[in-house]
Amino acid sequence: MTKIYVRERAKAGEKQPRYRVVAVTGTELQISAPHFRRDEIERIAKDAGAEVIYLEPE
């Protein structure tokens, strides 16, 4: 199964995308934008049949 690993940005500004894709496994899916909104990630995952894994901040 395809998995998309995502983490929240350390420097989240007002009205700016807050998430960064760290890795994608199990497919040849390529993601080109540096930052995403949560709904964008969820939509990409749904269309690709992938699971989104949110990494905890350290």
N, C-alpha and C positions, 0 to 999 in steps of 0.2 A: 504494500500500500504506500502511496505517496504521502510524505509528511513535509509540512512547511514549518520550520522553526523560526519563531519571531520573538523579539525582545522589545521592551519599551525603551525609547530613547532616553538618555541621561539628561539631555537638555531639551525638555519639552516646552515650546513656546505657545502662546495663545493662538488658537485657530490654525495651528500647523499640524501636519501629520505626525503622529506620536510613535509609530512602530517601525522597526527596521527588520527586514528579513535577514536572518543569520545564515540559514542553510535550507536546501531542498534535497530530499532523498527519494529514491525510488522511481524517478522519472527523468526525462530530459527537459522538464519545465524550466524556463529561464525567466528571471524577473529582473527588469532593468532600472526601475525607479529606486532612488536611495531611501525614501521614506513613504509609508502608507498610513492611511486611516484604517481603523479596525474593520469597518464595513467593507472597505475595498479588499482587504485580506480575506475576509469571510466569503465574499463573492467570487474571488479567484479560486479559493479552495473548493467551493461548491461546484463551480464549472469544471474544474480539473479532477474532481472526485478525490480530493486530498483532505487530510486531517491537519488542523492547525494546532501546533504545540507552542504555548506561551511560556517562555523561559522566565524564571524568577530573577529579579535583580540581585546582585551579590552584595 
